[in-house]
C-alpha cells in the first residue's frame, strides 16, 4: 500500500506540474 500511495502522490505532482506548465506556456505565448 505504501508503494501505491507513493505512486499516487507522484501522479498528482506530475498532473499539477503539467497543468502549471500548460497554463504558463499559454501565458508566455501571449507575451513577446
N, C-alpha and C positions, 0 to 999 in steps of 0.2 A: 504493500500500500504506500510505503514511503516513496518508492520509485514512481508510482502513479502520481503522487502529489507533486513530486519534483517536475515530472513531465508536464503536468497541468500548469504549474507556475511558469515554466519555460514557455509553454504555448501562449499563455496570457501575455507574457512580456513581449514575445515576438509579435503578437497581434497588435498590442499597443504601439510597439515600435513601428510597425508597418503603417498604422493609421497616422501616426505622428509624421512619418516620412512622407506619406502621400499628401497630407494636408500642407506640410511645409513646402513640398516641391511645387504644389499648385500655387502657393503664395509667392514662391520665388519666381515662378514663370511670369507672374504678374508684374514683377519689378523689371529693372533694366537688364 
